[in-house]
């Protein structure tokens, strides 16, 4: 239930506010152009543009104790959540029927800390008893299916996905999953920090076991058994970089083939207990992992399997268990791993979880209050301008053949634009929510969502669905559906404001549009055609030319370090870095072809300069070194500083706009460009 917000995903980015502050969730006097007080005038823009554009903001916005990072994304998300809090706490919410009442009840139960304390571990009693009663591995499939149904991810993940051979259909899918630490490499690396984190992890698991009433000696032994089992699982998993190639996780099989691959695990029992529909084909994302997992299940003592299942049940439930469990969970996963010193206020966490589980029930009210028709009209206009810029960019690319350019244009023309919120809102009528059962509400919401997901197996793809809730401060491109999606939550200052200087809107929201559009043609997206099928539509020579240009970007970002000692993984972040570089260039092209054709200076800056400052100022941030290191290991997005300086250092347009000398730090001698 930990909420992670990241910026501009390819596929899943948070100071307490009072009710009084909720009355003015939007800034009273948002700037009409660049945010002058965010600038550091003492910094040379040709030396460190991030410091020039954000140094003032960074100095005025110290990192709160309850945050692992504090930046513009979190600033907007907090404003959005303050609106949601007011909606959820509005008088009379306990009376009306319908989805809004469900959301209000979910939030009220979450806020009922005395009730949660009084219930103790009782809400987990049935599951703990079932785990304790496990004596035969043959009964494991039914138990795992039940745990999966209430959101406890153990051993593997099972669900539906688009059939990438025929993107109009949904197919069953099984994939690696089930680790407690956030990255498989932490189990495998031999450096001092990784070894220390493994030791701290074992101590945390042991503490959770003792809090659950297990005697000390047994808790210590079972915690070590959990680490041993998860380490063996991690060794068999496919790494994050390898998984960036979508072909690496496409292995269609029949159920008979899957059973032969994993003879120790009865899939008929699991599927029946999951209440999944009958299927004749399943994608086994990582066959080597499933084969190794089967051997582990056969060789691991039942007591160790039970310890592993018990740990993941406690971990998944901790936030809505009594305070001692939630505090222990925070202490390791937030304080130790991310450096966060204090927990978020309760209301903020409960609003986030309500948005996670009933986001479209809340989304209607949020859109009515925070997203006007002008925003949608402006965004659609920008989308069309940026698509036109991309057509020009593709047509002018000297490294692409006419054949590949033609196919790229077909794909670009097929991209569907979705702005603000879904056309059809999700129906939560079948979900039972009460005001006195916080953990039960979460479990039922997860079970409802899983049932909904499994019912898609064998059915046509519903291309109207959204993968983010309307208040989310993020955006995404979907490769298997070839659409770009911009929730209402991100179409707020500093990304966009109606009536603001167009240059700043293009640098913010426009570059977001360009970023998502470029994802359709990055190292992953380029492997899909306009209908969402995994198909190579590139000539061999053009594919090679793309890889050479992408290698330049990967090498560039791999040279950057965070927290003083950790390199960014340029391969892991390649798609996002490609999209940042391409998206900003497209936004600038569209601005100059439209409202920026004859733009005057504003506040002493030209239109081009204001586009670049607008881009940079959405990334202003303070972050803890622990969080930066973890981000570098697990997140496909680069550190915010390099999301600014990286693309700009590749752009001759930037060098010209700020009259940078050829040898300036912000001018790369070996400039990289894909798009």
Buried (B, 14 or more C-beta within 10 A) or exposed (E): BBBEBBBBBBEEBBBBBEEEBBEEBEEEEEBEBBBEEBBBEEBBBBEBBBBBBBBBBBEEBEBBEBBBBBBBBBBBBBBBBBBBBBBBBEEEBEEEEEBBBBBBBBBBBBBBBEBBEEBEBEBBEEBBEBBEEBEEBEBBBBBBBBBBBBBBBBBBBBBBBBBBBEBEBBBBBBBBBBBBBBBBBBBBBEEEEBEEBBEBBBBBBBBBBBBBEBEEEBBBBBBBBBBBBBBBBBEBBBBBBEBBEBEBBBBBBEBEBBBEBBEBBBBEBBBEBBEBBEBEBBBBBBBBBBBBBBBBBEEBEEBBBBBBBBBBBBBBBBBBBBEBBBEBBBBBBBBBBBBBBEBBBEBBBBBBBBBBBBBBBBBBBBBEBBBBEEBBEBBBEBBBBBBBBBBBBBEEBEBBBEEBBEBBBEBBEBBEBBBBBBEEBBEBEEBBBBBEBBBBBBBBBBBBBBBBBBBBBBEEBEBEEBBBBBBBBBBBBBBBBBBBBBBBBBBBBBBBBEEBBBBBBBBBBBBBBBBBBBBBBBBBBBBBBBBBBBBEBBBEEBBEBBEEBBBBBBEBBBEBBBBEEBEBBBBBBBBBBBBBBBBBBBBBBBBBBBBBEEBEEBBEBBBBBBBBBBBBBBBBBBBBBBBBBBBBBBBBBBBBBBBBBBBBBBBEBBBEBBEBEEEBEBBBEEBBBBB
